[in-house]
Amino acid sequence: MSAFSWQRERRHAERSGQSGRMAALVEERQAAAARATGTDSQRADALLDALGETRLASLRAGRAEGSGIARLTDRARHLFTVALFGLFAVGLMLAMAAGTGLFRSLRALDATSGEARLSTGLIANAVHATDAANSVQIGRGPEGASLVLAEYLESGTYETRFYLYNGQVVQEYAPAEAAYGPAGATPVVDSSTFEITFDAELGLLSVATDAGTVEVALRCEQGGVL
């Protein structure tokens, strides 16, 4: 081989080596660029995934908070309803208790008034029944004045006596000559007083007890109080 041919082959080999190195360098740069592009893409995907997870967590937190607020609102409404019902029930019970107490008071007052009317009515009816000459008299009982209503019968004279004894106005029916016997008398009404007055000008008899005062106009002109 001539020196010229050897030099030419050498130059060709050098050129081939340089081309190979250039190709290898290009491939290496392309690979690096591909790796860099892949890394950037992966980073972008990771960033998007992180953003998506953050948004999802925020939505879940918002839903949980809204659900908690809704539960608190429902509980508050339930407690308000229960409290309102309890207040209404208590008010109703108080009203019923007050109404019951008022009814009992009215019943007691009515019973007292009825008893007073009964006692004074009994005395008035007894006076009317014996409104005759010398039949209405004022006597003397164990504890003060007595109202004596005399009946003149064929069998004798009998008296209906009203007088005060041991904190009660009592009624006794006995012969005129008999002594007062309060042990066998009938209670008419509880009273600490028993007062009898007679207005001769008006012919008006008044009997006063703790239950009230009864007034009776004597109809018989010859009737009177002895």
URTA-V13551 format. One record per pair of residues at least 24 apart in sequence whose ideal C-beta (glycine too) atoms are under 10 Angstrom apart, sorted by the first residue. I is the first residue (numbers start at 1). J is the second residue. Records with the same first field share a line. If there is no record, write none. Layout:
I: J ; J
This chain:
112: 211
113: 211 ; 212
115: 188 ; 189 ; 190 ; 211
116: 189 ; 191 ; 209 ; 210 ; 211 ; 212 ; 214
117: 211 ; 212 ; 214
118: 188 ; 189 ; 211
119: 162 ; 169 ; 171 ; 187 ; 188 ; 189 ; 190 ; 191 ; 207 ; 209 ; 210 ; 211 ; 212 ; 214
120: 169 ; 188 ; 189 ; 207 ; 208 ; 209 ; 211 ; 212 ; 213 ; 214 ; 215 ; 216
121: 214
122: 162 ; 169 ; 171 ; 188 ; 189 ; 214
123: 147 ; 149 ; 160 ; 162 ; 169 ; 171 ; 188 ; 189 ; 196 ; 205 ; 207 ; 209 ; 211 ; 214 ; 216
124: 205 ; 207 ; 214 ; 215 ; 216
125: 214 ; 216
126: 160 ; 162 ; 171 ; 216
127: 160 ; 162 ; 205 ; 207 ; 214 ; 216 ; 217 ; 218 ; 223
128: 216 ; 217 ; 218 ; 219
129: 160
130: 159 ; 160 ; 220 ; 223
131: 205 ; 216 ; 217 ; 218 ; 219 ; 220 ; 223
132: 218 ; 219 ; 220 ; 222 ; 223
133: 220 ; 221 ; 222 ; 223 ; 224
134: 220 ; 222 ; 223 ; 224 ; 225 ; 226
135: 159 ; 160 ; 218 ; 220 ; 222 ; 223 ; 224 ; 225 ; 226
136: 196 ; 198 ; 205 ; 216 ; 218 ; 220 ; 223 ; 224 ; 225 ; 226
137: 161 ; 176 ; 196 ; 224 ; 225 ; 226
138: 196 ; 197 ; 198 ; 205 ; 225 ; 226
139: 163 ; 180 ; 196 ; 226
140: 180
141: 165 ; 169 ; 170 ; 172 ; 180 ; 182 ; 185 ; 194
142: 166 ; 170 ; 179 ; 180 ; 181 ; 182 ; 185
143: 167 ; 182 ; 194
144: 193 ; 194 ; 195 ; 196
145: 194 ; 195 ; 196 ; 197 ; 207
146: 170 ; 172 ; 180 ; 194 ; 196
147: 171 ; 194 ; 196 ; 205 ; 207 ; 225
148: 172 ; 176 ; 196 ; 225 ; 226
149: 173
150: 176 ; 226
151: 176
152: 176
161: 185
162: 188 ; 194 ; 196 ; 207 ; 209
163: 188 ; 194 ; 196
164: 191 ; 192 ; 193 ; 194 ; 195 ; 209
165: 194
167: 191 ; 192 ; 210
168: 192 ; 194 ; 209
169: 193 ; 194 ; 207 ; 209 ; 210 ; 211
170: 194
196: 225
197: 225
198: 224 ; 225 ; 226
199: 225
200: 224 ; 225
